[in-house]
């Protein structure tokens, strides 16, 4: 499966300052501009991956805190933290934390990482109004404009009241579909301590794979 499980999810974010665009004519450029204005975002998520080829699906739930290229993702089975230079992956079941250099070109998919390239690599095929969980949304359906893109199609659900993306669904070229549902979104939450660094608990095995272990 080309869409990875936990690290695939880190992200969600969104802040949308008001703009003079009609609700049903929201563009990718306008949505991307709002994403670029966000500082920090906290949310709960449910990520579902379905594979047509394998005929199976996986689902994980957790919380995410995002700040630029830094993030912290916590699920029942794993915690992933990066400060933009170093990444920590902690697996309680294995009593192990793996430390590595942060990926410069991450394969994770979130509203932010998707919108970074979408304006150049995707076109909007339709825009429609829907009600999701009793709340008005604008839905953007997208299609890749080149065969080199990771995803063939994608759909964004954008909440009208604050222009936050509450769902992202994308299908890759191996017929795997990722759906990322976001809830309890908090823009610019109050941060305390050092959430983008990880200190291994006592007695945990530390596997350091960094090219420069002095980091």
C-alpha positions as CSV (number, residue, x, y, z in Angstrom):
1,X,0.0,0.0,0.0
2,X,1.5,3.3,-1.1
3,X,-0.3,5.4,1.4
4,X,1.4,5.0,4.8
5,X,-0.6,4.5,8.0
6,X,0.3,6.6,11.0
7,X,2.9,9.0,9.6
8,X,0.5,9.6,6.7
9,X,-1.6,11.6,9.2
10,X,-0.1,14.6,10.7
11,X,-1.4,17.7,9.7
12,X,-4.8,19.0,9.4
13,X,-4.8,22.6,9.9
14,X,-6.5,25.5,8.8
15,X,-7.4,29.0,9.7
16,X,-9.3,31.1,7.4
17,X,-9.4,34.8,7.6
18,X,-12.4,36.2,5.7
19,X,-12.2,36.9,2.0
20,X,-14.5,38.3,-0.5
21,X,-15.2,35.1,-2.4
22,X,-18.7,33.6,-2.9
23,X,-19.2,30.5,-0.8
24,X,-19.7,28.2,-3.7
25,X,-16.8,29.6,-5.8
26,X,-14.1,28.9,-3.2
27,X,-10.8,28.4,-5.1
28,X,-7.8,26.3,-4.4
29,X,-5.7,29.5,-4.4
30,X,-7.9,31.1,-1.8
31,X,-7.9,28.1,0.4
32,X,-4.1,27.7,0.1
33,X,-3.7,31.3,1.1
34,X,-5.6,30.7,4.3
35,X,-3.6,27.7,5.2
36,X,-0.4,29.8,4.9
37,X,-1.7,32.2,7.5
38,X,-2.1,29.6,10.2
39,X,0.4,29.3,13.1
40,X,-0.7,26.3,15.1
41,X,-3.6,23.9,15.0
42,X,-4.8,21.1,17.3
43,X,-7.4,18.5,16.3
44,X,-8.7,15.0,16.7
45,X,-8.7,12.8,13.6
46,X,-9.9,9.6,12.2
47,X,-7.9,8.2,9.2
48,X,-9.3,5.4,7.0
49,X,-7.3,3.8,4.2
50,X,-9.0,1.5,1.8
51,X,-7.2,-0.6,-0.8
52,X,-9.0,-1.8,-3.9
53,X,-6.1,-4.1,-4.8
54,X,-5.7,-5.7,-1.4
55,X,-9.4,-5.5,-0.6
56,X,-8.9,-4.4,2.9
57,X,-9.1,-1.2,5.0
58,X,-7.4,0.2,8.1
59,X,-8.5,2.9,10.5
60,X,-6.7,4.9,13.2
61,X,-7.8,7.6,15.6
62,X,-5.8,10.1,17.5
63,X,-4.8,13.7,18.2
64,X,-2.5,16.0,16.3
65,X,-0.8,19.2,17.1
66,X,0.8,21.1,14.1
67,X,3.0,24.1,13.8
68,X,4.6,24.7,10.4
69,X,6.9,21.8,9.8
70,X,6.7,20.6,13.4
71,X,4.1,18.2,14.6
72,X,3.0,15.8,17.3
73,X,0.7,12.9,16.5
74,X,-0.6,10.6,19.3
75,X,-2.6,7.4,18.7
76,X,-3.2,4.4,21.1
77,X,-0.3,2.5,19.5
78,X,2.3,5.1,18.6
79,X,3.5,8.7,19.2
80,X,5.3,10.6,16.4
81,X,7.0,13.9,17.1
82,X,9.2,16.1,15.0
83,X,10.7,19.5,15.5
84,X,11.5,19.9,11.8
85,X,15.0,18.5,12.1
86,X,14.6,15.3,14.2
87,X,11.7,12.8,14.3
88,X,10.9,10.5,17.3
89,X,8.7,7.5,16.8
90,X,7.7,5.9,20.1
91,X,5.9,2.5,20.2
92,X,4.9,1.6,23.8
93,X,4.2,-2.1,22.8
94,X,7.8,-2.5,21.7
95,X,9.2,-0.4,24.6
96,X,11.2,1.4,21.9
97,X,11.7,4.9,20.5
98,X,13.4,5.3,17.1
99,X,15.1,8.7,16.4
100,X,15.9,9.8,12.9
101,X,16.5,12.8,10.7
102,X,13.2,14.5,9.7
103,X,12.2,13.8,6.1
104,X,12.8,16.7,3.9
105,X,10.0,15.5,1.5
106,X,7.5,13.8,3.7
107,X,4.9,11.4,2.3
108,X,2.4,12.5,4.8
109,X,-0.9,13.9,3.5
110,X,-2.8,16.6,5.3
111,X,-4.8,19.5,4.1
112,X,-1.7,21.7,4.3
113,X,0.7,19.3,2.5
114,X,-1.9,18.7,-0.2
115,X,-2.6,22.4,-0.7
116,X,1.1,23.1,-1.0
117,X,1.1,21.5,-4.5
118,X,-2.6,21.4,-5.4
119,X,-2.8,24.7,-7.1
120,X,-0.2,23.7,-9.7
121,X,-1.0,20.0,-10.1
122,X,-4.8,19.8,-9.7
123,X,-7.8,21.4,-11.3
124,X,-11.2,21.9,-9.7
125,X,-13.8,19.8,-11.6
126,X,-16.8,20.8,-9.5
127,X,-17.9,22.8,-6.5
128,X,-21.1,22.1,-4.6
129,X,-22.9,22.9,-1.4
130,X,-23.6,20.1,1.2
131,X,-24.6,19.8,4.8
132,X,-22.2,17.7,6.9
133,X,-23.2,16.8,10.4
134,X,-25.8,19.6,10.3
135,X,-23.2,22.2,9.2
136,X,-23.0,23.9,5.8
137,X,-19.9,23.0,3.8
138,X,-18.5,23.7,0.3
139,X,-17.1,20.6,-1.4
140,X,-14.3,20.9,-3.9
141,X,-13.7,18.0,-6.3
142,X,-10.3,17.9,-7.8
143,X,-8.5,16.0,-10.6
144,X,-4.8,15.7,-11.3
145,X,-3.5,17.5,-14.3
146,X,-0.4,15.4,-14.7
147,X,0.4,11.6,-14.5
148,X,3.3,12.3,-12.1
149,X,1.0,13.4,-9.2
150,X,0.6,11.0,-6.2
151,X,-3.2,11.2,-6.3
152,X,-5.5,11.0,-9.3
153,X,-8.5,12.6,-7.6
154,X,-9.2,14.4,-4.3
155,X,-12.1,16.0,-2.5
156,X,-12.0,18.7,0.2
157,X,-14.9,19.4,2.5
158,X,-14.6,23.1,3.7
159,X,-16.7,24.3,6.5
160,X,-18.4,27.6,5.5
161,X,-18.5,29.3,8.8
162,X,-14.7,29.5,9.3
163,X,-13.3,28.0,6.1
164,X,-11.7,25.0,7.9
165,X,-11.2,21.7,6.1
166,X,-13.0,19.0,8.0
167,X,-12.5,16.1,5.6
168,X,-10.0,15.2,2.9
169,X,-10.4,12.2,0.7
170,X,-7.8,11.3,-2.0
171,X,-7.3,8.3,-4.3
172,X,-3.8,7.3,-5.4
173,X,-2.7,5.6,-8.6
174,X,-2.9,2.2,-6.9
175,X,-6.6,2.6,-6.2
176,X,-6.0,3.2,-2.5
177,X,-8.3,5.8,-0.9
178,X,-7.4,7.8,2.1
179,X,-10.1,9.6,4.1
180,X,-9.0,12.0,6.8
181,X,-11.8,13.3,9.1
182,X,-10.9,16.2,11.4
183,X,-12.9,17.3,14.5
184,X,-12.5,19.5,17.6
185,X,-10.3,21.9,15.5
186,X,-8.6,24.6,17.6
187,X,-6.6,27.3,15.8
188,X,-3.6,28.8,17.6
189,X,-4.1,26.9,20.8
190,X,-2.1,27.8,23.9
191,X,1.0,25.7,23.9
192,X,3.0,24.7,27.0
193,X,6.2,22.8,27.6
194,X,8.1,21.4,24.5
195,X,5.4,19.5,22.6
196,X,7.7,19.1,19.5
197,X,10.4,17.2,21.3
198,X,10.2,13.8,22.9
199,X,11.9,12.5,26.0
200,X,11.9,8.7,26.2
201,X,10.5,7.2,29.4
202,X,13.0,5.4,31.7
203,X,13.7,1.8,30.6
204,X,12.8,2.4,26.9
205,X,15.2,1.2,24.2
206,X,16.5,4.1,22.1
207,X,17.5,3.4,18.5
208,X,19.2,6.5,17.1
209,X,19.5,6.5,13.3
210,X,20.4,10.1,12.7
211,X,23.3,11.0,10.5
212,X,24.5,13.4,13.1
213,X,23.7,12.1,16.6
214,X,24.8,15.4,18.2
215,X,21.4,16.9,17.3
